[in-house]
Amino acid sequence: MLRISGVVLPDKKRMEIALTAIKGIGRSLSGTILKELSIGFDVRPTDLSEEQAARLRSRVEKELTEGELSRKVSTDVKRLQDIGTWRGYRHKKKLPVRGQTSRRNARTKRGKKKTGLSGRVTLTKT
């Protein structure tokens, strides 16, 4: 059971895929890290020696991962909203940010369809 950046890597997967369980590390970065440390792509996390695991841990710590990455993204979005950019406005309104059409599509961003009589929100008793 190998634990890196607060994430337990899946034991049954190849090392190249297992590293992608860490938020902020994708396939290309995991390949680069493994080549740099000369660790085989097909090695399982349980088969790593302690020395290899320590090198891998120290190398992954140099990257922005997990909580640090989430914090950076949220501060970047907040900055865009504060300075009043178009992208910040779109983030604030929960609409697609990168130029996609939002009239018919964008259901994942906008949420479930809101249907009703006139579309206005009714007040509920508190």
Residue pairs with C-beta under 8 A, 6 or more apart in sequence:
1 8
1 11
1 45
1 46
2 8
2 9
2 11
2 18
2 45
2 46
2 48
2 53
3 9
4 19
4 22
4 56
4 57
4 60
5 22
5 60
5 61
5 65
5 66
6 66
6 67
7 21
7 22
7 23
7 66
9 18
9 19
9 21
9 22
9 45
10 18
10 21
10 45
11 44
11 45
11 46
12 44
13 44
13 45
14 41
14 42
14 43
14 44
15 30
15 34
15 39
15 40
15 41
15 42
15 43
15 44
15 45
15 48
16 27
16 30
16 31
16 34
16 41
16 42
17 27
17 30
18 44
18 45
19 25
19 29
19 30
19 33
19 34
19 60
20 26
20 27
20 30
22 60
22 65
22 66
23 65
23 66
23 69
23 70
24 63
24 64
24 65
24 66
24 69
25 33
25 60
25 63
25 65
29 63
31 41
33 56
33 59
33 60
34 40
34 41
36 59
37 52
37 55
37 56
37 59
39 48
39 52
39 56
48 56
64 72
77 88
77 91
79 88
80 87
80 88
80 91
81 88
81 89
81 91
81 92
82 88
87 97
90 96
90 97
91 97
94 109
94 110
94 111
95 102
95 106
95 109
95 110
96 102
96 106
96 109
100 106
102 109
102 110
107 113
